[in-house]
């Protein structure tokens, strides 16, 4: 009883210490002409540390989700009036939305019966709520212990705050075998606040291992390398201190903390769509691969890149299936092949619940963003089929996606992933 009381008190204390977003609003704005679009783009570029652009300025045809702090509400209203911008409030009070979502977050006083899709109750996560990094780490160890014949857990290095970074290999090829199989790399959690991403990568590990008998071909004919959480420090900070934290936790620039790891990869690094101000959400860091996390991921991917045919990096939100390039509007020479495979995957995804995804290159569908892991995976590591997948939703909840959507999201994405897997199995080296 005393232990439970202590845990409850610690949980309450942690909640009290978290950054609050009282009075913050998420406003969807749609530019109506070039002048209004340029004004929003300038606001994004110059005041990204004040206004949190949940989606970035893309084109005249696309709406933008902007979180506005109460201290700048009147100034933002003036901008809306000046440019007569069409807009609507998506989230009236961000803190209230966070409070509602607390029930979706595992804590010492809120732990449900951990059941996987197969009905097993032996694992630390269950995909009916969001779990912290400790629970995820325990789950990975449990999977390796439960399935030693196909699951290998490896540490690829440590974060800035000295946390272990893990890569899970799922393969039934003996270590001393001469058999070489094509591989797929999947990673998630590069941005701390995108909780649905690790909720997918852990589910995928469970599906491939725990439910192997339902679809043995995906392990018999492929090797999988899964990086479930690329930004452990940011993810931990998002759970414990600031629900909307994006970057890592390296204090490299004066009073501001964090580098956007998805602007830190070394293929056309700092060539647009990345900030030089350390306080901005998209700060690219002092140099390419300056961060422990991105360097660890680089080395892990390069160690298996020679036989890896597909790379999926999982983000949220917006429901996009994106191809390189992010640094330029130019398309890769093999873009028709990339698009065709993406279209087949998305068709199968949509068939489950009707969820619509937009397909295209990062720059042409979203915005310029250099230093991304998907560009580097294709252009630097030589992985031909490289994609960024932006999961649910389209902005009604944004980064605060309710946990009740985890399993539907994962089931539909699994159908898309099977398409990628079946394609990769057929590639002849």
FIKOLTOR-164079 format. One record per residue (C-alpha): x, y, z. Coordinates in steps of 0.2 Angstrom, whole numbers, plus 5000, padded with zeros to 4 digits. Layout:
# residues N
<X = X	Y = Y	Z = Z>;
...
This chain:
# residues 429
<X = 5000	Y = 5000	Z = 5000>;
<X = 5014	Y = 5012	Z = 5004>;
<X = 5023	Y = 5008	Z = 4988>;
<X = 5007	Y = 5012	Z = 4978>;
<X = 5004	Y = 5028	Z = 4988>;
<X = 5022	Y = 5033	Z = 4984>;
<X = 5020	Y = 5030	Z = 4965>;
<X = 5004	Y = 5039	Z = 4965>;
<X = 5012	Y = 5054	Z = 4973>;
<X = 5026	Y = 5054	Z = 4961>;
<X = 5014	Y = 5053	Z = 4947>;
<X = 5005	Y = 5068	Z = 4953>;
<X = 5021	Y = 5077	Z = 4956>;
<X = 5027	Y = 5074	Z = 4938>;
<X = 5011	Y = 5080	Z = 4931>;
<X = 5012	Y = 5096	Z = 4941>;
<X = 5030	Y = 5099	Z = 4934>;
<X = 5025	Y = 5097	Z = 4916>;
<X = 5024	Y = 5112	Z = 4904>;
<X = 5006	Y = 5118	Z = 4903>;
<X = 4997	Y = 5124	Z = 4887>;
<X = 4983	Y = 5134	Z = 4895>;
<X = 4975	Y = 5146	Z = 4883>;
<X = 4985	Y = 5139	Z = 4868>;
<X = 4975	Y = 5136	Z = 4852>;
<X = 4978	Y = 5126	Z = 4836>;
<X = 4971	Y = 5137	Z = 4822>;
<X = 4969	Y = 5130	Z = 4804>;
<X = 4973	Y = 5144	Z = 4792>;
<X = 4972	Y = 5144	Z = 4773>;
<X = 4981	Y = 5157	Z = 4763>;
<X = 4970	Y = 5164	Z = 4749>;
<X = 4983	Y = 5173	Z = 4738>;
<X = 5002	Y = 5174	Z = 4736>;
<X = 5003	Y = 5189	Z = 4748>;
<X = 4995	Y = 5179	Z = 4762>;
<X = 5005	Y = 5164	Z = 4759>;
<X = 5021	Y = 5173	Z = 4759>;
<X = 5016	Y = 5182	Z = 4776>;
<X = 5013	Y = 5165	Z = 4784>;
<X = 5029	Y = 5158	Z = 4777>;
<X = 5038	Y = 5173	Z = 4784>;
<X = 5030	Y = 5170	Z = 4801>;
<X = 5035	Y = 5152	Z = 4800>;
<X = 5053	Y = 5157	Z = 4795>;
<X = 5056	Y = 5171	Z = 4808>;
<X = 5045	Y = 5166	Z = 4823>;
<X = 5045	Y = 5147	Z = 4823>;
<X = 5051	Y = 5148	Z = 4841>;
<X = 5034	Y = 5157	Z = 4846>;
<X = 5021	Y = 5150	Z = 4834>;
<X = 5022	Y = 5131	Z = 4833>;
<X = 5018	Y = 5126	Z = 4815>;
<X = 5010	Y = 5109	Z = 4817>;
<X = 5010	Y = 5108	Z = 4798>;
<X = 5021	Y = 5120	Z = 4788>;
<X = 5017	Y = 5132	Z = 4774>;
<X = 5016	Y = 5122	Z = 4758>;
<X = 5006	Y = 5130	Z = 4745>;
<X = 4990	Y = 5141	Z = 4741>;
<X = 4980	Y = 5125	Z = 4741>;
<X = 4985	Y = 5118	Z = 4758>;
<X = 4979	Y = 5123	Z = 4775>;
<X = 4991	Y = 5126	Z = 4789>;
<X = 4989	Y = 5121	Z = 4807>;
<X = 4997	Y = 5133	Z = 4819>;
<X = 4998	Y = 5133	Z = 4838>;
<X = 4996	Y = 5150	Z = 4845>;
<X = 5001	Y = 5155	Z = 4863>;
<X = 4989	Y = 5166	Z = 4872>;
<X = 5003	Y = 5179	Z = 4874>;
<X = 5003	Y = 5182	Z = 4855>;
<X = 4984	Y = 5179	Z = 4852>;
<X = 4980	Y = 5197	Z = 4848>;
<X = 4995	Y = 5199	Z = 4836>;
<X = 4990	Y = 5183	Z = 4827>;
<X = 4972	Y = 5190	Z = 4826>;
<X = 4979	Y = 5205	Z = 4818>;
<X = 4988	Y = 5195	Z = 4805>;
<X = 4972	Y = 5185	Z = 4801>;
<X = 4963	Y = 5202	Z = 4799>;
<X = 4976	Y = 5210	Z = 4789>;
<X = 4976	Y = 5196	Z = 4776>;
<X = 4958	Y = 5192	Z = 4778>;
<X = 4963	Y = 5174	Z = 4780>;
<X = 4951	Y = 5160	Z = 4780>;
<X = 4953	Y = 5151	Z = 4797>;
<X = 4945	Y = 5140	Z = 4810>;
<X = 4950	Y = 5134	Z = 4828>;
<X = 4954	Y = 5116	Z = 4828>;
<X = 4959	Y = 5114	Z = 4846>;
<X = 4951	Y = 5127	Z = 4857>;
<X = 4963	Y = 5124	Z = 4872>;
<X = 4978	Y = 5113	Z = 4870>;
<X = 4980	Y = 5110	Z = 4888>;
<X = 4962	Y = 5103	Z = 4890>;
<X = 4966	Y = 5091	Z = 4875>;
<X = 4982	Y = 5085	Z = 4884>;
<X = 4972	Y = 5083	Z = 4900>;
<X = 4959	Y = 5072	Z = 4891>;
<X = 4973	Y = 5062	Z = 4883>;
<X = 4981	Y = 5058	Z = 4900>;
<X = 4970	Y = 5043	Z = 4901>;
<X = 4979	Y = 5036	Z = 4886>;
<X = 4996	Y = 5037	Z = 4894>;
<X = 5002	Y = 5022	Z = 4905>;
<X = 5007	Y = 5027	Z = 4922>;
<X = 5009	Y = 5018	Z = 4939>;
<X = 4991	Y = 5022	Z = 4943>;
<X = 4984	Y = 5018	Z = 4926>;
<X = 4990	Y = 5001	Z = 4919>;
<X = 4978	Y = 4990	Z = 4910>;
<X = 4979	Y = 4971	Z = 4906>;
<X = 4993	Y = 4971	Z = 4893>;
<X = 4986	Y = 4961	Z = 4879>;
<X = 4993	Y = 4959	Z = 4861>;
<X = 4982	Y = 4956	Z = 4846>;
<X = 4986	Y = 4937	Z = 4849>;
<X = 4978	Y = 4938	Z = 4866>;
<X = 4994	Y = 4936	Z = 4875>;
<X = 4995	Y = 4945	Z = 4892>;
<X = 5014	Y = 4943	Z = 4895>;
<X = 5021	Y = 4959	Z = 4887>;
<X = 5023	Y = 4976	Z = 4894>;
<X = 5014	Y = 4986	Z = 4881>;
<X = 4996	Y = 4982	Z = 4874>;
<X = 4993	Y = 4996	Z = 4861>;
<X = 4977	Y = 5002	Z = 4870>;
<X = 4987	Y = 5016	Z = 4877>;
<X = 5004	Y = 5025	Z = 4875>;
<X = 5019	Y = 5019	Z = 4884>;
<X = 5034	Y = 5027	Z = 4890>;
<X = 5052	Y = 5023	Z = 4885>;
<X = 5055	Y = 5012	Z = 4900>;
<X = 5040	Y = 5001	Z = 4896>;
<X = 5045	Y = 5000	Z = 4877>;
<X = 5063	Y = 4995	Z = 4882>;
<X = 5055	Y = 4981	Z = 4894>;
<X = 5044	Y = 4975	Z = 4879>;
<X = 5059	Y = 4974	Z = 4867>;
<X = 5068	Y = 4963	Z = 4880>;
<X = 5053	Y = 4952	Z = 4883>;
<X = 5051	Y = 4949	Z = 4864>;
<X = 5069	Y = 4944	Z = 4862>;
<X = 5067	Y = 4932	Z = 4877>;
<X = 5051	Y = 4925	Z = 4871>;
<X = 5057	Y = 4923	Z = 4853>;
<X = 5076	Y = 4920	Z = 4853>;
<X = 5075	Y = 4910	Z = 4837>;
<X = 5069	Y = 4926	Z = 4827>;
<X = 5071	Y = 4941	Z = 4837>;
<X = 5088	Y = 4949	Z = 4841>;
<X = 5089	Y = 4965	Z = 4852>;
<X = 5105	Y = 4975	Z = 4849>;
<X = 5111	Y = 4992	Z = 4856>;
<X = 5117	Y = 5004	Z = 4843>;
<X = 5123	Y = 5017	Z = 4854>;
<X = 5118	Y = 5030	Z = 4867>;
<X = 5109	Y = 5046	Z = 4867>;
<X = 5115	Y = 5063	Z = 4872>;
<X = 5107	Y = 5059	Z = 4889>;
<X = 5115	Y = 5042	Z = 4890>;
<X = 5100	Y = 5032	Z = 4886>;
<X = 5102	Y = 5016	Z = 4876>;
<X = 5096	Y = 5016	Z = 4858>;
<X = 5089	Y = 4999	Z = 4852>;
<X = 5088	Y = 4990	Z = 4835>;
<X = 5078	Y = 4974	Z = 4834>;
<X = 5082	Y = 4962	Z = 4820>;
<X = 5069	Y = 4949	Z = 4815>;
<X = 5076	Y = 4935	Z = 4805>;
<X = 5076	Y = 4916	Z = 4806>;
<X = 5092	Y = 4915	Z = 4796>;
<X = 5106	Y = 4907	Z = 4807>;
<X = 5120	Y = 4919	Z = 4812>;
<X = 5133	Y = 4907	Z = 4803>;
<X = 5122	Y = 4904	Z = 4788>;
<X = 5128	Y = 4909	Z = 4770>;
<X = 5110	Y = 4913	Z = 4766>;
<X = 5108	Y = 4932	Z = 4761>;
<X = 5090	Y = 4939	Z = 4761>;
<X = 5084	Y = 4956	Z = 4756>;
<X = 5080	Y = 4967	Z = 4771>;
<X = 5068	Y = 4981	Z = 4776>;
<X = 5072	Y = 4995	Z = 4789>;
<X = 5058	Y = 5003	Z = 4798>;
<X = 5061	Y = 5017	Z = 4811>;
<X = 5050	Y = 5028	Z = 4822>;
<X = 5050	Y = 5041	Z = 4835>;
<X = 5062	Y = 5053	Z = 4828>;
<X = 5051	Y = 5067	Z = 4835>;
<X = 5047	Y = 5065	Z = 4853>;
<X = 5029	Y = 5071	Z = 4852>;
<X = 5024	Y = 5059	Z = 4838>;
<X = 5018	Y = 5045	Z = 4850>;
<X = 5009	Y = 5035	Z = 4837>;
<X = 5025	Y = 5031	Z = 4828>;
<X = 5033	Y = 5020	Z = 4842>;
<X = 5016	Y = 5013	Z = 4845>;
<X = 5017	Y = 5007	Z = 4827>;
<X = 5035	Y = 5001	Z = 4827>;
<X = 5032	Y = 4991	Z = 4843>;
<X = 5016	Y = 4983	Z = 4836>;
<X = 5026	Y = 4978	Z = 4820>;
<X = 5039	Y = 4969	Z = 4830>;
<X = 5025	Y = 4960	Z = 4839>;
<X = 5016	Y = 4956	Z = 4823>;
<X = 5031	Y = 4949	Z = 4815>;
<X = 5037	Y = 4938	Z = 4830>;
<X = 5022	Y = 4934	Z = 4840>;
<X = 5010	Y = 4931	Z = 4825>;
<X = 5024	Y = 4923	Z = 4814>;
<X = 5013	Y = 4907	Z = 4811>;
<X = 5000	Y = 4918	Z = 4803>;
<X = 5012	Y = 4924	Z = 4789>;
<X = 5029	Y = 4915	Z = 4790>;
<X = 5034	Y = 4921	Z = 4773>;
<X = 5038	Y = 4939	Z = 4779>;
<X = 5051	Y = 4932	Z = 4791>;
<X = 5056	Y = 4917	Z = 4780>;
<X = 5060	Y = 4927	Z = 4765>;
<X = 5066	Y = 4944	Z = 4773>;
<X = 5076	Y = 4951	Z = 4787>;
<X = 5069	Y = 4966	Z = 4796>;
<X = 5078	Y = 4979	Z = 4806>;
<X = 5067	Y = 4990	Z = 4817>;
<X = 5073	Y = 5005	Z = 4826>;
<X = 5057	Y = 5008	Z = 4837>;
<X = 5062	Y = 5025	Z = 4845>;
<X = 5076	Y = 5035	Z = 4837>;
<X = 5074	Y = 5050	Z = 4849>;
<X = 5073	Y = 5042	Z = 4867>;
<X = 5078	Y = 5058	Z = 4876>;
<X = 5064	Y = 5068	Z = 4866>;
<X = 5051	Y = 5055	Z = 4869>;
<X = 5055	Y = 5054	Z = 4888>;
<X = 5054	Y = 5073	Z = 4889>;
<X = 5038	Y = 5073	Z = 4880>;
<X = 5031	Y = 5060	Z = 4893>;
<X = 5038	Y = 5068	Z = 4908>;
<X = 5040	Y = 5087	Z = 4905>;
<X = 5032	Y = 5094	Z = 4889>;
<X = 5020	Y = 5084	Z = 4879>;
<X = 5023	Y = 5093	Z = 4863>;
<X = 5042	Y = 5092	Z = 4863>;
<X = 5049	Y = 5088	Z = 4846>;
<X = 5068	Y = 5089	Z = 4846>;
<X = 5082	Y = 5079	Z = 4855>;
<X = 5089	Y = 5086	Z = 4871>;
<X = 5106	Y = 5093	Z = 4867>;
<X = 5108	Y = 5110	Z = 4874>;
<X = 5120	Y = 5116	Z = 4860>;
<X = 5114	Y = 5134	Z = 4857>;
<X = 5114	Y = 5146	Z = 4871>;
<X = 5098	Y = 5145	Z = 4881>;
<X = 5089	Y = 5134	Z = 4869>;
<X = 5089	Y = 5115	Z = 4869>;
<X = 5087	Y = 5102	Z = 4855>;
<X = 5091	Y = 5098	Z = 4837>;
<X = 5078	Y = 5092	Z = 4825>;
<X = 5086	Y = 5075	Z = 4821>;
<X = 5076	Y = 5075	Z = 4805>;
<X = 5086	Y = 5090	Z = 4798>;
<X = 5103	Y = 5083	Z = 4804>;
<X = 5106	Y = 5069	Z = 4792>;
<X = 5121	Y = 5072	Z = 4780>;
<X = 5113	Y = 5071	Z = 4762>;
<X = 5111	Y = 5089	Z = 4756>;
<X = 5111	Y = 5095	Z = 4774>;
<X = 5106	Y = 5113	Z = 4777>;
<X = 5100	Y = 5116	Z = 4759>;
<X = 5083	Y = 5123	Z = 4764>;
<X = 5068	Y = 5120	Z = 4775>;
<X = 5079	Y = 5119	Z = 4791>;
<X = 5082	Y = 5133	Z = 4804>;
<X = 5099	Y = 5140	Z = 4809>;
<X = 5091	Y = 5147	Z = 4825>;
<X = 5093	Y = 5134	Z = 4840>;
<X = 5077	Y = 5139	Z = 4847>;
<X = 5067	Y = 5134	Z = 4832>;
<X = 5058	Y = 5118	Z = 4830>;
<X = 5067	Y = 5113	Z = 4814>;
<X = 5085	Y = 5118	Z = 4820>;
<X = 5097	Y = 5108	Z = 4810>;
<X = 5111	Y = 5107	Z = 4822>;
<X = 5129	Y = 5114	Z = 4820>;
<X = 5134	Y = 5101	Z = 4807>;
<X = 5127	Y = 5085	Z = 4798>;
<X = 5127	Y = 5070	Z = 4810>;
<X = 5132	Y = 5081	Z = 4824>;
<X = 5120	Y = 5072	Z = 4836>;
<X = 5123	Y = 5055	Z = 4844>;
<X = 5106	Y = 5049	Z = 4839>;
<X = 5108	Y = 5053	Z = 4820>;
<X = 5126	Y = 5046	Z = 4820>;
<X = 5120	Y = 5030	Z = 4829>;
<X = 5106	Y = 5027	Z = 4816>;
<X = 5118	Y = 5031	Z = 4802>;
<X = 5130	Y = 5018	Z = 4807>;
<X = 5117	Y = 5005	Z = 4811>;
<X = 5109	Y = 5008	Z = 4794>;
<X = 5125	Y = 5007	Z = 4784>;
<X = 5130	Y = 4991	Z = 4792>;
<X = 5115	Y = 4982	Z = 4783>;
<X = 5112	Y = 4994	Z = 4769>;
<X = 5120	Y = 4983	Z = 4755>;
<X = 5105	Y = 4971	Z = 4756>;
<X = 5091	Y = 4983	Z = 4761>;
<X = 5079	Y = 4987	Z = 4748>;
<X = 5066	Y = 4997	Z = 4757>;
<X = 5066	Y = 5010	Z = 4771>;
<X = 5051	Y = 5016	Z = 4780>;
<X = 5053	Y = 5031	Z = 4793>;
<X = 5037	Y = 5033	Z = 4802>;
<X = 5030	Y = 5050	Z = 4808>;
<X = 5014	Y = 5060	Z = 4812>;
<X = 5003	Y = 5068	Z = 4807>;
<X = 4994	Y = 5072	Z = 4790>;
<X = 4991	Y = 5055	Z = 4781>;
<X = 5005	Y = 5056	Z = 4768>;
<X = 5016	Y = 5043	Z = 4760>;
<X = 5031	Y = 5053	Z = 4754>;
<X = 5045	Y = 5049	Z = 4743>;
<X = 5062	Y = 5058	Z = 4742>;
<X = 5067	Y = 5071	Z = 4738>;
<X = 5065	Y = 5083	Z = 4753>;
<X = 5079	Y = 5096	Z = 4749>;
<X = 5073	Y = 5099	Z = 4731>;
<X = 5057	Y = 5099	Z = 4720>;
<X = 5067	Y = 5088	Z = 4707>;
<X = 5061	Y = 5070	Z = 4707>;
<X = 5073	Y = 5055	Z = 4708>;
<X = 5075	Y = 5046	Z = 4692>;
<X = 5066	Y = 5031	Z = 4698>;
<X = 5051	Y = 5041	Z = 4705>;
<X = 5038	Y = 5032	Z = 4694>;
<X = 5044	Y = 5016	Z = 4702>;
<X = 5043	Y = 5024	Z = 4720>;
<X = 5026	Y = 5031	Z = 4716>;
<X = 5019	Y = 5015	Z = 4709>;
<X = 5024	Y = 5005	Z = 4724>;
<X = 5017	Y = 5018	Z = 4736>;
<X = 5001	Y = 5018	Z = 4727>;
<X = 4999	Y = 5000	Z = 4729>;
<X = 5003	Y = 5001	Z = 4747>;
<X = 4991	Y = 5015	Z = 4750>;
<X = 4977	Y = 5006	Z = 4741>;
<X = 4978	Y = 4992	Z = 4753>;
<X = 4979	Y = 5004	Z = 4768>;
<X = 4963	Y = 5013	Z = 4762>;
<X = 4954	Y = 4997	Z = 4759>;
<X = 4954	Y = 4993	Z = 4778>;
<X = 4944	Y = 5008	Z = 4785>;
<X = 4944	Y = 5021	Z = 4770>;
<X = 4958	Y = 5031	Z = 4777>;
<X = 4965	Y = 5043	Z = 4763>;
<X = 4983	Y = 5046	Z = 4761>;
<X = 4991	Y = 5058	Z = 4749>;
<X = 5006	Y = 5052	Z = 4739>;
<X = 5021	Y = 5062	Z = 4732>;
<X = 5038	Y = 5068	Z = 4735>;
<X = 5041	Y = 5077	Z = 4751>;
<X = 5045	Y = 5094	Z = 4743>;
<X = 5031	Y = 5094	Z = 4731>;
<X = 5017	Y = 5087	Z = 4743>;
<X = 5023	Y = 5095	Z = 4759>;
<X = 5038	Y = 5107	Z = 4760>;
<X = 5056	Y = 5109	Z = 4757>;
<X = 5065	Y = 5100	Z = 4772>;
<X = 5084	Y = 5096	Z = 4769>;
<X = 5093	Y = 5084	Z = 4781>;
<X = 5079	Y = 5071	Z = 4782>;
<X = 5083	Y = 5053	Z = 4786>;
<X = 5073	Y = 5047	Z = 4770>;
<X = 5083	Y = 5058	Z = 4758>;
<X = 5099	Y = 5051	Z = 4766>;
<X = 5093	Y = 5033	Z = 4766>;
<X = 5091	Y = 5034	Z = 4747>;
<X = 5105	Y = 5046	Z = 4742>;
<X = 5117	Y = 5042	Z = 4756>;
<X = 5115	Y = 5024	Z = 4760>;
<X = 5109	Y = 5018	Z = 4743>;
<X = 5092	Y = 5011	Z = 4748>;
<X = 5081	Y = 5012	Z = 4733>;
<X = 5064	Y = 5012	Z = 4740>;
<X = 5064	Y = 5025	Z = 4754>;
<X = 5048	Y = 5033	Z = 4761>;
<X = 5042	Y = 5044	Z = 4775>;
<X = 5025	Y = 5039	Z = 4781>;
<X = 5015	Y = 5052	Z = 4790>;
<X = 5002	Y = 5043	Z = 4801>;
<X = 4984	Y = 5048	Z = 4807>;
<X = 4976	Y = 5060	Z = 4807>;
<X = 4973	Y = 5076	Z = 4797>;
<X = 4973	Y = 5088	Z = 4811>;
<X = 4958	Y = 5086	Z = 4822>;
<X = 4969	Y = 5079	Z = 4835>;
<X = 4986	Y = 5081	Z = 4827>;
<X = 5000	Y = 5075	Z = 4839>;
<X = 4987	Y = 5071	Z = 4852>;
<X = 4979	Y = 5057	Z = 4843>;
<X = 4968	Y = 5047	Z = 4855>;
<X = 4975	Y = 5030	Z = 4860>;
<X = 4959	Y = 5022	Z = 4853>;
<X = 4965	Y = 5025	Z = 4836>;
<X = 4982	Y = 5015	Z = 4839>;
<X = 4976	Y = 4998	Z = 4834>;
<X = 4965	Y = 5004	Z = 4819>;
<X = 4980	Y = 5014	Z = 4813>;
<X = 4992	Y = 4999	Z = 4815>;
<X = 4980	Y = 4987	Z = 4806>;
<X = 4978	Y = 4998	Z = 4791>;
<X = 4997	Y = 5002	Z = 4790>;
<X = 5001	Y = 4983	Z = 4792>;
<X = 4991	Y = 4980	Z = 4776>;
<X = 5002	Y = 4993	Z = 4767>;
<X = 5018	Y = 4986	Z = 4774>;
<X = 5014	Y = 4969	Z = 4768>;
<X = 5013	Y = 4976	Z = 4750>;
<X = 5031	Y = 4983	Z = 4753>;
<X = 5037	Y = 4966	Z = 4760>;
<X = 5030	Y = 4956	Z = 4746>;
<X = 5038	Y = 4968	Z = 4733>;
<X = 5055	Y = 4967	Z = 4742>;
<X = 5054	Y = 4948	Z = 4743>;
<X = 5053	Y = 4948	Z = 4724>;
<X = 5068	Y = 4959	Z = 4720>;
<X = 5083	Y = 4949	Z = 4713>;
<X = 5100	Y = 4956	Z = 4718>;
